[in-house]
Amino acid sequence: MSCVVDLSSRRHAPNSLKFLSHPAGVMLPFDDTSHADLIVPEVRSAICAGSYSANTIMNLPDLVQNGDRVLVIGAGLGVASTLIAKSNRAERVIAVEANSILYPYLKRVHALNGVPWVETVNAVLGEKFRARVPFFARHDLRDSSLVPDDGAWDQLMLIPCMDLNLILSEEQITLVVCEIPNASTQLMALEGSWSVERILVNPGGNLSRPQADDEMYALLGAVGFVADDRDTATVFDRVGARREQIKQAKHSA
């Protein structure tokens, strides 16, 4: 006997499911119909299989250091920001998400997982202050971005814009975790912040590997970051660049 499950009907009637469990150890609320609309079947499958944010998660253990002050750009459902906070290494965690529909959900995820102290911000980060910028929300939240592309988006939101460089300098951020497509559009101000030592860039969405963003590589390389491409994520390490400079200086001497 075969059993056919109508996932489309269950999407709008999750009667018994109260939360989703990511194998990395993060609980995600799923207890009303609005959650079913937000976390569509494709995303639910990725969460339960552990592939949601997987490329970021696998890099966190050797990236987050004691006393880090962490800025997560494109926090999404809060899996990465929750794990960073639960590691007990970070002194400060700020989770920034542009999708205003996700904002209250993100706060609830942090509370559910025992890290309500994570600061959650609904904004787009940029080089300088602008009142509001357009954000294009899509059926699969991982594909939402600042770029309209082919027009295949579900909702246009006007989101407050915050000065990235101001946050980096005022908060003395040491680690930036960026899970968005077209990351260079929100990392341009990094050249002015000398507190940042490490940056993890994972384009997210359904992209198979990092986009060849020459502008971002050139920008970060010019201010002392060394790029380490790791499958579908890239780690930029300014401390590593300093070590390499010292090694070359010793060799020359």
N, C-alpha and C positions, 0 to 999 in steps of 0.2 A: 504494500500500500504506500502511495506517495502522499506527501502533505504539501500543499501549495499555500504559502503565506502571502497575503496581500499587504505588502509593505506600504503601499500608498495610503491605504485606509488606516494603518497603524500609525503612520506619520502624524496624523491629526488626532489620534486617540491613544496616547501612551498611558493606559489605565494603571498598569502595575509597576512601571519602571520609574523609580524615584531619582536615580542618578546613573551616570555612566562612569565607568572605571577605566582610567588609562593605566596600562601595565606598568608605567614608570612610577606609579604611586600617587596619582592625583584623582580626586573625586570631582565629578562635574554634575551639577544639578540637572535633572531632567524630569520635572514633576508637574509641568503644565503644558497646554497646547502651544503656547508661545515658544517654548523651548524646542518643540518639534519643528516649528517653522524656521527657527534660527539655526538649529543643528540638523541639517538635512541628512538623509540617509547616507550619502557619500561621506560626509564628515563623521557621522556616527560610526560607520564601518572603520574609518581611519583611526578614530579614538580607540575603539575596542581592540583593533589589531596592533595598536602601538605605533602606527606609522605617522600619526598626527604629531608634528614638531619633532619627529625622530632624529633628523639630522642636527637639530639644535641640541636636543637632549644628550646625544652621544658625546658631544663636545664639552658639556658643562663640567663634568667631574675634574678634568685637568685644566679648566679655564678659570673657574671661580676660586678666588683665593681669600684667605682670612682678611677681614677688614675691608673687602671690596665695597664700593658704592656703585650700584648697578643701575643702568638705565636700559629698560627693555622697550624697543620701538616696534610697534606692531604686535602688541601683547596677545591679540586674538582671544582665545578662551582661557588664557592664563596658565597654561601648563608650564611653560618655561619659567615665568615669574614666580609661580608657586614653588617649583623645585629649587630655584635659586634661594628663595627665602627659607625653605625647609632644610637646606644644607647647613644652616647655622654658621656659615662662613661670611655671608654678606652683612655689612653693617647697615646698609640702606638699600632698598629696592624701590624703584619707581617704574610703574608699568603704564606706558602710553599707548592708547588705542584710538584710532581715528573714527571708527564706526560707532556712532552714538547709541545704536541699538545694543551693542555689546557692552557698553560701559557699566550699567547696573549688574549685568550678569557676571562681569569680570570681578566686581567687588564681592559678589556672593561666593564665587569660586575661592577667592582668597580667604574669606571668613570660614567657609566650610572645611578648608584644609588647615585651619589653625594658624594662618598668617595674615590676620586682618590689618596688621601694621604696614603691609605693602601699600604704598601710595598709588592710587589709580587716577590717571588723567585722561580726559577725552579731548584730544587735540591733534593737530598736524604740526610736526616740527619742521622748521625751515631756517634759512639763512638770516632772515630778519622778520620783524613783526609785520604781519598783514592781518586785517580784521578777520576775514573768513576765506576759506578756500574750498573748492568743490571736491567731494569725495564720492566715488562711484561704488555703491554696494551691489554685490552680485549674489546669485542663488547659492553658490558655494562661497562661504565667507572667506575662504583662503584666496580667492581670486579678486576680492575687492581691492581697489587701489585708487590713486589720484589720477589715473589715466583712463579716458573714456574708451580707448581702443576702437572696436567695431560697433560700439553702441549697445552691446549685449549686457547691459546692466539693469538691475531691477529698481534701484532707487538712487536719486541724487541727493546728497546731504551737503549742507554748508557748515563746515567745521571750523572752530576757532584755531588760529595759527599762533604758535608759540616760538620764541627764539631759542633754537637748539643750543647755540653757543652760551646763552645766558644760563640755561639750566646746567650745562656741563660745568661752567665755571663756578656758579653759586653753590652747586651741590658737590663739587669736587669729585665728579664721576670718574671711576677708574676702569670700569668695564662697560662696554656698550654691546647689547645683544639686539640685532636688527633682523626681524623676520618679515620683510616686505619686498615686493618686486620693485625694481628701479630704485634701489637703495641710495644711489648717489644723490637723488633729489632731496633727501633728508639728511645726508651726511656731509654736505658741503661746508658746514660751519666747524667741522672737527679740526680744521687746520689751526684754529685759534685757541684750542683748549689743550693745555699741556698736562692736565691731570690724567687724561685718558691713556691707559697703557695697553689695553687689549680691546679688539672689536671682533665680534662674531657676526658675519653676514650670511644669512640663509634666505634666499629669495622667496621661499614659501610657495603657496599655491600649488599648481600641478606641474611646475617646471622641473625638469629632470636634473639640471645642474646650474651653477651660478651663471648669470648672463655675463658675457665678456664686456664688462663695463670699464673701458679704458680710462674714462674720466675719473672714476672712483679710485682705480689703482694708482693713477698718476698723482692724484690729489693726496692720498694717504702716504704714498711713497715719498713725496716731496717733504713731508713733515716727520719722516723717520720711521714709518711703519714697514715691516716686512710681511709680505703676503704668504700664507701657507694654505694652498688649496686642498680641501679635504672632501673628496667626493662631491656632494651637493652643497657644501658650505665652505666659506673661506674665513680663516682667522688672520687678522692683522695684528701684529705684535710689535709695539714700539720698544718694549724692554728688550726683545730679541734683537732689534736693530741696533740698540746700544751695545749689546754684547758683541755683535758682529763687528761694529766699529772698533771696539777695544781690542778684539782679536786681531784685526787687520793692522791696527797701530802697533801692537806688540810684535807682529810678524815683520813689519817694515823696520822696526828698531833692531 
